[in-house]
Amino acid sequence: MSFTIAVRGLNAVSAQLNTISNNIANADTVGYKSGRENFSALYVDGVGNGVLDQGAQQSLGTNGSVINGSSSLDLAISGKGFFVLQDTNGSQKFSRAGYVQVDKDGYLVNNNGLKYEGYAAGTTGGAVSPLLIPQTRAGGTLSGVNLDEKGNVQATYTNGETVASGQVVLASFANMDQLQSEDGTVWRATQSSGAPQFGIAQTGVFGSLHNGSLESSNVDLTSELVNLMSAQRNYQANTKVISTDSSMFTALFQAI
């Protein structure tokens, strides 16, 4: 039995080491949320029989620091909201990494080309859709775009006009811990997370926006290194049990 318990322990610690390594590797990744491996005790007929790995859970409720962005359009969220993005298949994704730029077609997109969704100019509430900034207006061509701390999009044209072009929306969830991670900085809704509730910055639980800024990773490197050393010790302890069991079986077979 000790052999089986040790093997389960090795599998669990291996998963923990993988999660810790991933955290450390993403310590400088904008919008990344650190993960933590969850374990549960296993009992067979009321007797402890080792540990089971329940998978990693990201700390979505813990904000990273607000840092200077790479562009004046970049946005950081302080609070529980998520940016609403649309991929090439029309599916909604959610992120905290607020890289913002305007693509060649006039859509507001992130650094991976996912389109920001929001409310059309002059509307609040209702359906959300990708934010499209007209490239021309009344004989003028687009010369600049500005985002304020409520997510309002202002487009400036060469004819001197400045026009409201929509508003970035944020999403909240009844159970955001049940969002499904796709790459560490992008998530999708699940039945367990609940459907997204849309709103704007500085209202409800959505939080506030900081323009020209980004949210850093919330990884605490000191804690991760401490966890790494602890996991390594647990790994060594389990391998020692396996090694001892192996030696005992070898000695038993030789005696026979």
Secondary structure, DSSP 8 states (H G I E B T S, - for coil): -HHHHHHHHHHHHHHHHHHHHHHHHTTT-TT---EEEEEEEEEETTEEEEEEEEEEEE-TTS---EEE-SSTT-EEEESS-EEEEE-TTS-EEEES----EE-TTSBEE-TTS-EEEEE-TT--SS--EE-B--SEETTEEEEEEEE-TT-EEEEEETTS-EEEEEEE-EEE-TTGGG-EESSSSEEE--TTT---EEE-TTSTTS-EEEETEEE-----HHHHHHHHHHHHHHHHHHHHHHHHHHHHHHHHHHH-
